[in-house]
Amino acid sequence: MDEHREKHKPKRAEGVTLGLGARGKLILAAVVLVLLLGGYTALCAAVNTAQILPNTTVNGVTLSGMTREEAAAALEADFEARYSDSQITVTANGEDYTVAVGDALTMDIETAVQEALTQRAFFTRGACLVEAYLFGSHRTVLPTVGDSEALAQAVEDSGLLDIDTTVQTSYEVKAGQLVFTMGATGNSVDETGLLEQLNAAIAAGDYDSVIDCPMVTGTVEAVDVDAVYDELYVEAANATLDPEDDYSIVASVTGVSFDKDAVQAALDAAAEGETVAIDLDYEEPEVTTQKLEDNLFVDYLGTYTTKVGGTSDRVSNVKLAAQKVNGTILLSGEVFSYNDTVGERTAENGFKAPPSS
């Protein structure tokens, strides 16, 4: 009987105890959630959006806690210190050349700072801060070519563009001949190709590898036979006298020319490096310097003698006029003018006044 009664005893008190425990857990969970949310909200609010998050570097430069201006100044200083003297070695024809590329480089510092400073929406800032402390943000920003003209100038300054093993055809006058030494094909720097390789190396941040300079085959320029003829051609000229220089002798000139067709044919048939010799044509003038000297004033073309009468003033005037005419030289084709030679017959010129009638 007692045993039966025990089996059917109500369990109300046990059920009430379980219900209170679940409610407490819910309340506790809510309190914890509120506290966590409040703490996270406070953490988000604590993030200063005007400063870069902790554990942030760009190119190894620590930017943590810096403002935009401070970070830009730090990166600019690092860029100058790291890249202003940047050089790339280029090898050509077995020699090394140094291309100083520092002046051609630039870096997008503004974008780098902007990316380092960028903050997300308010409720993500706390997570960003935690992530920054745990993992950090470490970026590498490589310079690029900002001034292509400066890069081209650096290549020119290196001496690479002076490389040109092509030998052009040359000529000289020797022993009455026009002697050509034919050119020979060589190579020179492919400037466009070299600039492309330099740009690629800079984009990859590779300043240590040596660039094998690209080369192009040179061209032996064709000889301008007409230009050579114009340079060497001399027209024969007779010796003469210079009336502007007290009739001193102007030396004769020996004419020089050559057969342009013969020269062109010989050049077309010549191989690289070969010597081609063409005889020059010389023309002596009819009146050489020696001939003029030997025959100058050796013949009388005519002579005439007359007597002068009259007053002493008239005799003086005739004598003065004769002195002014004496020594006059007429070149071929010139005309003698008594008035031009003697000049005005005035007292200022030494002439006596004629007698009054």
Backbone hydrogen bonds in HBPLUS format (Angstrom, degrees):
<---DONOR---> <-ACCEPTOR-->    atom                        ^
c    i                          cat <-CA-CA->   ^        H-A-AA   ^      H-
h    n   atom  resd res      DA  || num        DHA   H-A  angle D-A-AA Bond
n    s   type  num  typ     dist DA aas  dist angle  dist       angle   num
A0005-ARG N   A0001-MET O   3.04 MM   4  6.28 153.7  2.11 144.7 151.4     1
A0006-GLU N   A0002-ASP O   3.02 MM   4  6.25 148.9  2.12 146.0 153.6     2
A0007-LYS N   A0003-GLU O   3.31 MM   4  6.52 151.6  2.40 143.1 149.1     3
A0009-LYS N   A0006-GLU O   3.38 MM   3  5.31 160.5  2.42 108.8 107.7     4
A0016-VAL N   A0012-ARG O   3.32 MM   4  6.58 156.5  2.38 155.9 161.0     5
A0019-GLY N   A0015-GLY O   3.44 MM   4  6.64 159.8  2.49 150.1 154.2     6
A0024-GLY N   A0020-LEU O   3.21 MM   4  6.35 152.4  2.29 142.7 149.8     7
A0025-LYS N   A0021-GLY O   3.14 MM   4  6.39 152.4  2.22 143.1 150.3     8
A0026-LEU N   A0022-ALA O   3.07 MM   4  6.33 154.2  2.13 144.5 151.3     9
A0027-ILE N   A0023-ARG O   2.98 MM   4  6.24 159.6  2.02 147.9 153.5    10
A0028-LEU N   A0024-GLY O   2.79 MM   4  6.00 161.9  1.82 149.4 155.0    11
A0029-ALA N   A0025-LYS O   2.80 MM   4  5.98 159.7  1.84 146.9 152.8    12
A0030-ALA N   A0026-LEU O   2.89 MM   4  6.11 154.4  1.96 145.6 152.7    13
A0031-VAL N   A0027-ILE O   2.84 MM   4  6.13 158.6  1.89 151.9 157.7    14
A0032-VAL N   A0028-LEU O   2.87 MM   4  6.14 165.6  1.89 153.1 156.9    15
A0033-LEU N   A0029-ALA O   2.86 MM   4  6.05 155.7  1.92 145.3 152.5    16
A0034-VAL N   A0030-ALA O   2.84 MM   4  6.07 157.2  1.89 149.3 155.3    17
A0035-LEU N   A0031-VAL O   2.84 MM   4  6.12 160.4  1.88 151.7 157.5    18
A0036-LEU N   A0032-VAL O   2.80 MM   4  6.02 161.8  1.83 150.6 155.9    19
A0037-LEU N   A0033-LEU O   2.77 MM   4  5.92 161.5  1.80 148.3 154.1    20
A0038-GLY N   A0034-VAL O   2.78 MM   4  5.90 156.9  1.83 146.0 153.1    21
A0039-GLY N   A0035-LEU O   2.77 MM   4  5.96 158.3  1.82 147.5 154.2    22
A0040-TYR N   A0036-LEU O   2.76 MM   4  5.97 159.3  1.80 150.2 156.2    23
A0041-THR N   A0037-LEU O   2.79 MM   4  5.93 153.5  1.86 143.6 151.8    24
A0042-ALA N   A0038-GLY O   2.84 MM   4  6.07 154.5  1.91 145.4 152.5    25
A0043-LEU N   A0039-GLY O   2.81 MM   4  6.09 147.0  1.92 140.7 150.9    26
A0044-CYS N   A0040-TYR O   2.79 MM   4  6.13 155.2  1.85 149.0 155.1    27
A0045-ALA N   A0041-THR O   2.88 MM   4  6.12 155.2  1.94 145.8 153.1    28
A0046-ALA N   A0042-ALA O   2.87 MM   4  6.03 133.0  2.10 137.8 150.5    29
A0046-ALA N   A0043-LEU O   3.14 MM   3  5.01 127.2  2.43  90.3 104.4    30
A0047-VAL N   A0044-CYS O   3.27 MM   3  5.54 153.1  2.35 103.5 110.9    31
A0051-GLN N   A0048-ASN O   3.12 MM   3  5.63 166.1  2.14 116.6 120.3    32
A0052-ILE N   A0066-MET O   2.92 MM  14  5.48 149.0  2.02 143.1 152.0    33
A0065-GLY N   A0052-ILE O   2.80 MM  13  4.91 159.4  1.85 138.3 139.5    34
A0137-SER N   A0055-ASN O   2.95 MM  82  6.42 155.0  2.02 147.2 153.4    35
A0063-LEU N   A0056-THR O   2.87 MM   7  5.63 171.5  1.87 154.8 157.7    36
A0057-THR N   A0137-SER O   2.83 MM  80  6.30 161.1  1.86 162.3 168.2    37
A0139-ARG N   A0057-THR O   3.00 MM  82  6.34 163.5  2.03 150.4 148.8    38
A0058-VAL N   A0061-VAL O   3.05 MM   3  5.25 151.3  2.14 138.0 143.3    39
A0061-VAL N   A0058-VAL O   2.95 MM   3  5.25 165.3  1.98 115.2 118.4    40
A0059-ASN N   A0139-ARG O   2.78 MM  80  6.22 165.2  1.81 156.5 159.3    41
A0066-MET N   A0063-LEU O   3.02 MM   3  5.54 161.9  2.06 140.2 140.6    42
A0071-ALA N   A0067-THR O   2.91 MM   4  6.06 163.6  1.94 154.1 158.5    43
A0072-ALA N   A0068-ARG O   2.96 MM   4  6.14 160.5  2.00 149.7 155.2    44
A0073-ALA N   A0069-GLU O   3.01 MM   4  6.19 158.9  2.06 147.3 152.7    45
A0074-ALA N   A0070-GLU O   2.99 MM   4  6.19 155.4  2.05 145.6 152.5    46
A0075-LEU N   A0071-ALA O   2.96 MM   4  6.17 161.4  1.99 152.7 157.0    47
A0076-GLU N   A0072-ALA O   2.90 MM   4  6.01 152.7  1.97 145.2 153.3    48
A0077-ALA N   A0073-ALA O   2.99 MM   4  6.13 160.2  2.03 145.7 150.7    49
A0078-ASP N   A0074-ALA O   3.04 MM   4  6.24 155.2  2.11 142.1 149.2    50
A0079-PHE N   A0075-LEU O   2.84 MM   4  5.99 153.4  1.91 144.4 152.0    51
A0080-GLU N   A0076-GLU O   2.99 MM   4  6.23 162.8  2.02 151.4 155.0    52
A0081-ALA N   A0077-ALA O   3.01 MM   4  6.18 164.3  2.04 147.6 152.1    53
A0082-ARG N   A0078-ASP O   2.85 MM   4  5.86 149.4  1.94 145.1 153.6    54
A0083-TYR N   A0079-PHE O   2.85 MM   4  5.69 160.2  1.88 150.4 154.9    55
A0084-SER N   A0080-GLU O   3.14 MM   4  5.04 150.6  2.23 128.6 132.4    56
A0086-SER N   A0083-TYR O   3.08 MM   3  4.96 160.7  2.12 115.4 113.2    57
A0101-VAL N   A0086-SER O   2.99 MM  15  5.69 127.1  2.28 132.2 146.3    58
A0088-ILE N   A0099-VAL O   2.98 MM  11  5.27 153.2  2.05 139.5 147.8    59
A0099-VAL N   A0088-ILE O   2.92 MM  11  5.27 168.1  1.94 152.6 156.3    60
A0211-ILE N   A0089-THR O   2.94 MM 122  6.35 161.5  1.97 159.4 156.9    61
A0090-VAL N   A0097-TYR O   2.80 MM   7  5.13 168.6  1.82 156.0 160.0    62
A0097-TYR N   A0090-VAL O   2.67 MM   7  5.13 153.6  1.73 151.7 161.2    63
A0091-THR N   A0211-ILE O   2.87 MM 120  6.21 161.0  1.91 161.0 166.7    64
A0213-CYS N   A0091-THR O   2.93 MM 122  5.77 163.0  1.96 157.3 162.4    65
A0092-ALA N   A0095-GLU O   2.81 MM   3  5.40 158.6  1.85 156.6 161.6    66
A0095-GLU N   A0092-ALA O   3.00 MM   3  5.40 165.9  2.02 117.6 122.3    67
A0104-ALA N   A0101-VAL O   2.93 MM   3  5.44 147.2  2.04 116.2 126.5    68
A0105-LEU N   A0102-GLY O   3.21 MM   3  5.51 162.4  2.24 111.1 116.3    69
A0146-GLY N   A0104-ALA O   2.82 MM  42  5.82 144.2  1.94 153.8 165.7    70
A0147-ASP N   A0104-ALA O   3.21 MM  43  4.78 150.1  2.31 136.9 134.9    71
A0106-THR N   A0144-THR O   2.88 MM  38  5.53 145.8  1.99 157.8 165.1    72
A0144-THR N   A0106-THR O   2.83 MM  38  5.53 160.3  1.87 160.6 167.3    73
A0109-ILE N   A0107-MET O   2.83 MM   2  5.59 128.3  2.10 111.1  95.0    74
A0112-ALA N   A0108-ASP O   3.23 MM   4  6.47 159.4  2.27 144.5 150.6    75
A0113-VAL N   A0109-ILE O   2.91 MM   4  6.14 160.5  1.95 157.4 161.3    76
A0114-GLN N   A0110-GLU O   2.94 MM   4  6.11 158.5  1.99 146.0 152.8    77
A0115-GLU N   A0111-THR O   2.92 MM   4  6.12 160.3  1.96 153.4 157.3    78
A0116-ALA N   A0112-ALA O   3.10 MM   4  6.28 150.4  2.19 139.7 147.9    79
A0117-LEU N   A0113-VAL O   2.88 MM   4  6.03 140.9  2.04 147.4 158.2    80
A0118-THR N   A0114-GLN O   2.96 MM   4  5.90 127.3  2.25 143.4 155.1    81
A0124-THR N   A0121-ALA O   2.93 MM   3  5.47 159.9  1.97 120.6 126.9    82
A0125-ARG N   A0122-PHE O   3.14 MM   3  5.51 162.3  2.17 113.1 118.7    83
A0128-CYS N   A0124-THR O   3.00 MM   4  6.29 154.7  2.06 147.8 155.6    84
A0129-LEU N   A0125-ARG O   2.85 MM   4  6.12 152.0  1.93 148.5 155.9    85
A0130-VAL N   A0126-GLY O   2.96 MM   4  6.26 162.7  1.99 152.2 156.2    86
A0131-GLU N   A0127-ALA O   2.82 MM   4  5.99 164.8  1.84 150.8 155.7    87
A0132-ALA N   A0128-CYS O   2.82 MM   4  5.98 147.3  1.92 141.2 150.5    88
A0133-TYR N   A0129-LEU O   3.02 MM   4  6.36 157.4  2.07 150.2 154.9    89
A0134-LEU N   A0130-VAL O   2.92 MM   4  6.18 156.8  1.98 152.7 159.7    90
A0135-PHE N   A0131-GLU O   2.75 MM   4  5.67 169.4  1.76 152.9 156.7    91
A0136-GLY N   A0131-GLU O   3.27 MM   5  6.58 152.1  2.36 133.8 139.7    92
A0136-GLY N   A0132-ALA O   2.87 MM   4  4.09 114.5  2.31 100.4 118.2    93
A0151-LEU N   A0147-ASP O   3.15 MM   4  6.53 148.8  2.25 144.9 153.8    94
A0152-ALA N   A0148-SER O   2.97 MM   4  6.23 158.1  2.02 145.9 151.5    95
A0153-GLN N   A0149-GLU O   2.89 MM   4  6.12 150.7  1.97 143.9 152.4    96
A0154-ALA N   A0150-ALA O   2.91 MM   4  6.12 145.9  2.03 139.7 148.8    97
A0155-VAL N   A0151-LEU O   3.06 MM   4  6.40 149.1  2.16 146.4 154.1    98
A0156-GLU N   A0152-ALA O   3.03 MM   4  6.36 156.7  2.09 144.5 150.9    99
A0157-ASP N   A0153-GLN O   2.81 MM   4  6.04 160.0  1.85 151.4 156.9   100
A0158-SER N   A0154-ALA O   3.07 MM   4  6.16 133.5  2.30 136.0 147.0   101
A0158-SER N   A0155-VAL O   3.24 MM   3  5.20 132.4  2.48  93.1 105.7   102
A0159-GLY N   A0156-GLU O   3.17 MM   3  5.68 157.7  2.22 111.7 118.1   103
A0162-ASP N   A0159-GLY O   3.12 MM   3  5.40 153.7  2.19 105.9 114.0   104
A0163-ILE N   A0160-LEU O   3.11 MM   3  5.67 163.6  2.13 113.8 119.0   105
A0165-THR N   A0187-ASN O   2.93 MM  22  5.37 158.6  1.97 157.0 156.3   106
A0167-VAL N   A0184-ALA O   2.86 MM  17  5.06 159.2  1.90 152.9 156.9   107
A0184-ALA N   A0167-VAL O   2.80 MM  17  5.06 136.4  1.99 127.6 141.3   108
A0170-SER N   A0181-THR O   3.08 MM  11  5.34 157.3  2.14 144.4 148.3   109
A0181-THR N   A0170-SER O   2.83 MM  11  5.34 163.4  1.86 148.3 152.7   110
A0172-GLU N   A0179-VAL O   2.92 MM   7  5.38 144.2  2.05 142.4 153.9   111
A0179-VAL N   A0172-GLU O   2.82 MM   7  5.38 168.6  1.83 174.2 170.2   112
A0174-LYS N   A0177-GLN O   2.86 MM   3  5.29 159.7  1.90 151.3 157.2   113
A0177-GLN N   A0174-LYS O   2.98 MM   3  5.29 146.6  2.10 109.1 119.5   114
A0280-LEU N   A0176-GLY O   3.09 MM 104  5.85 171.9  2.10 150.8 148.6   115
A0178-LEU N   A0278-ILE O   2.68 MM 100  5.10 167.5  1.69 158.7 159.8   116
A0278-ILE N   A0178-LEU O   2.93 MM 100  5.10 158.3  1.97 135.8 142.9   117
A0180-PHE N   A0276-VAL O   2.65 MM  96  4.96 168.7  1.66 158.5 160.4   118
A0276-VAL N   A0180-PHE O   2.79 MM  96  4.96 162.2  1.82 145.5 151.8   119
A0182-MET N   A0274-GLU O   2.83 MM  92  5.32 169.5  1.84 168.1 164.6   120
A0273-GLY N   A0182-MET O   3.20 MM  91  4.72 133.0  2.43  96.3 107.5   121
A0273-GLY N   A0183-GLY O   3.26 MM  90  5.47 135.0  2.47 120.6 125.7   122
A0218-GLY N   A0186-GLY O   2.81 MM  32  5.28 169.0  1.82 130.1 133.2   123
A0188-SER N   A0216-VAL O   2.89 MM  28  5.50 154.8  1.95 155.6 164.0   124
A0216-VAL N   A0188-SER O   2.79 MM  28  5.50 163.5  1.81 162.4 167.6   125
A0190-ASP N   A0214-PRO O   2.95 MM  24  5.47 173.9  1.96 137.2 135.7   126
A0194-LEU N   A0190-ASP O   2.89 MM   4  6.11 157.9  1.94 157.7 164.8   127
A0195-LEU N   A0191-GLU O   2.95 MM   4  6.14 162.9  1.98 152.3 156.2   128
A0196-GLU N   A0192-THR O   3.10 MM   4  6.36 151.9  2.18 146.2 153.8   129
A0197-GLN N   A0193-GLY O   3.11 MM   4  6.41 154.3  2.18 145.5 151.7   130
A0198-LEU N   A0194-LEU O   2.93 MM   4  6.20 155.4  1.99 152.6 159.9   131
A0199-ASN N   A0195-LEU O   2.96 MM   4  6.13 158.7  2.01 147.0 152.5   132
A0200-ALA N   A0196-GLU O   3.02 MM   4  6.24 154.3  2.09 144.3 151.4   133
A0201-ALA N   A0197-GLN O   2.96 MM   4  6.18 157.8  2.01 147.4 152.9   134
A0202-ILE N   A0198-LEU O   2.99 MM   4  6.19 161.5  2.02 150.5 155.2   135
A0203-ALA N   A0199-ASN O   2.92 MM   4  6.09 158.4  1.97 147.3 153.5   136
A0204-ALA N   A0200-ALA O   3.06 MM   4  6.26 142.0  2.21 141.1 150.6   137
A0206-ASP N   A0201-ALA O   2.85 MM   5  5.06 157.5  1.90 157.7 153.8   138
A0205-GLY N   A0202-ILE O   3.01 MM   3  4.88 152.1  2.09  99.2 108.1   139
A0227-ALA N   A0224-ASP O   3.06 MM   3  5.34 117.5  2.47 101.5 116.1   140
A0228-VAL N   A0224-ASP O   3.05 MM   4  6.42 156.2  2.11 153.3 160.5   141
A0229-TYR N   A0225-VAL O   2.86 MM   4  6.08 159.1  1.90 150.9 157.0   142
A0230-ASP N   A0226-ASP O   2.89 MM   4  6.16 160.8  1.93 149.3 154.1   143
A0231-GLU N   A0227-ALA O   3.03 MM   4  6.22 143.4  2.17 139.9 149.6   144
A0232-LEU N   A0228-VAL O   3.00 MM   4  6.24 151.8  2.09 150.9 157.8   145
A0233-TYR N   A0229-TYR O   2.73 MM   4  5.57 152.0  1.81 157.4 163.6   146
A0234-VAL N   A0256-VAL O   2.95 MM  22  4.84 160.3  1.99 136.2 139.1   147
A0256-VAL N   A0234-VAL O   2.84 MM  22  4.84 148.6  1.94 125.6 134.4   148
A0237-ALA N   A0253-VAL O   3.02 MM  16  4.84 161.4  2.06 129.9 133.6   149
A0253-VAL N   A0237-ALA O   2.82 MM  16  4.84 165.8  1.84 142.8 145.7   150
A0239-ALA N   A0287-VAL O   2.80 MM  48  5.67 161.2  1.83 147.2 153.7   151
A0240-THR N   A0250-VAL O   3.04 MM  10  5.12 154.3  2.10 138.4 146.5   152
A0250-VAL N   A0240-THR O   2.58 MM  10  5.12 173.6  1.59 151.2 153.6   153
A0242-ASP N   A0248-SER O   2.80 MM   6  5.34 151.4  1.88 148.5 158.2   154
A0245-ASP N   A0242-ASP O   3.04 MM   3  5.37 160.1  2.08 111.6 118.1   155
A0247-TYR N   A0242-ASP O   2.72 MM   5  4.40 122.9  2.04 143.7 142.6   156
A0248-SER N   A0245-ASP O   3.07 MM   3  5.81 137.7  2.26 117.2 125.8   157
A0255-GLY N   A0283-GLU O   2.70 MM  28  4.60 150.7  1.78 155.4 147.9   158
A0283-GLU N   A0255-GLY O   2.89 MM  28  4.60 155.6  1.95 123.8 129.4   159
A0257-SER N   A0281-ASP O   2.93 MM  24  5.15 143.4  2.07 144.5 153.2   160
A0281-ASP N   A0257-SER O   2.75 MM  24  5.15 169.7  1.76 158.2 157.1   161
A0263-VAL N   A0259-ASP O   3.06 MM   4  6.35 157.7  2.11 153.2 159.7   162
A0264-GLN N   A0260-LYS O   2.94 MM   4  6.14 166.1  1.96 153.1 156.6   163
A0265-ALA N   A0261-ASP O   3.03 MM   4  6.18 161.5  2.06 147.5 152.3   164
A0266-ALA N   A0262-ALA O   3.05 MM   4  6.23 157.4  2.11 144.5 150.5   165
A0267-LEU N   A0263-VAL O   2.94 MM   4  6.18 158.1  1.99 154.2 160.2   166
A0268-ASP N   A0264-GLN O   2.95 MM   4  6.12 158.8  2.00 149.7 155.4   167
A0269-ALA N   A0265-ALA O   3.20 MM   4  6.36 141.1  2.36 140.3 149.5   168
A0270-ALA N   A0267-LEU O   3.20 MM   3  5.16 149.7  2.30  99.3 108.2   169
A0274-GLU N   A0271-ALA O   3.11 MM   3  5.50 162.2  2.14 130.9 133.3   170
A0292-LEU N   A0288-THR O   2.96 MM   4  6.20 156.5  2.02 151.1 157.1   171
A0293-GLU N   A0289-THR O   2.96 MM   4  6.19 162.3  1.99 150.1 155.0   172
A0294-ASP N   A0290-GLN O   2.90 MM   4  6.07 154.8  1.97 147.4 154.6   173
A0295-ASN N   A0291-LYS O   3.12 MM   4  6.19 135.1  2.33 138.0 148.4   174
A0295-ASN N   A0292-LEU O   3.25 MM   3  5.27 132.8  2.48  95.0 107.2   175
A0296-LEU N   A0292-LEU O   2.90 MM   4  5.61 112.7  2.37 147.6 159.3   176
A0315-VAL N   A0311-THR O   3.03 MM   4  6.37 162.8  2.06 150.9 155.3   177
A0316-SER N   A0312-SER O   2.89 MM   4  6.05 153.1  1.96 140.3 148.2   178
A0317-ASN N   A0313-ASP O   2.94 MM   4  6.20 152.2  2.02 143.5 150.7   179
A0318-VAL N   A0314-ARG O   2.94 MM   4  6.24 160.8  1.97 155.8 160.3   180
A0319-LYS N   A0315-VAL O   2.91 MM   4  6.09 162.0  1.94 150.0 155.3   181
A0320-LEU N   A0316-SER O   2.93 MM   4  6.13 158.1  1.98 146.4 152.5   182
A0321-ALA N   A0317-ASN O   2.92 MM   4  6.12 159.8  1.96 149.1 154.7   183
A0322-ALA N   A0318-VAL O   2.89 MM   4  6.12 158.1  1.94 149.6 155.6   184
A0323-GLN N   A0319-LYS O   2.96 MM   4  6.25 151.4  2.04 145.6 153.4   185
A0324-LYS N   A0320-LEU O   3.06 MM   4  6.37 149.5  2.15 144.9 152.8   186
A0325-VAL N   A0321-ALA O   3.01 MM   4  6.31 144.1  2.14 145.1 155.2   187
A0326-ASN N   A0322-ALA O   2.80 MM   4  5.87 148.0  1.90 147.8 156.9   188
A0328-THR N   A0325-VAL O   3.13 MM   3  5.84 148.0  2.24 145.1 144.7   189
A0334-GLU N   A0331-LEU O   2.96 MM   3  5.56 167.2  1.98 142.7 143.8   190
A0341-THR N   A0337-SER O   2.97 MM   4  6.11 149.9  2.06 146.4 155.1   191
A0342-VAL N   A0338-TYR O   2.83 MM   4  5.95 175.3  1.84 162.9 163.7   192
A0343-GLY N   A0339-ASN O   2.82 MM   4  5.40 151.3  1.91 137.3 147.0   193
A0349-ASN N   A0346-THR O   3.01 MM   3  5.25 135.7  2.21 100.5 112.5   194
A0351-PHE N   A0346-THR O   3.05 MM   5  5.37 153.6  2.12 146.8 138.5   195
A0350-GLY N   A0347-ALA O   2.98 MM   3  4.98 163.0  2.01 105.3 109.8   196
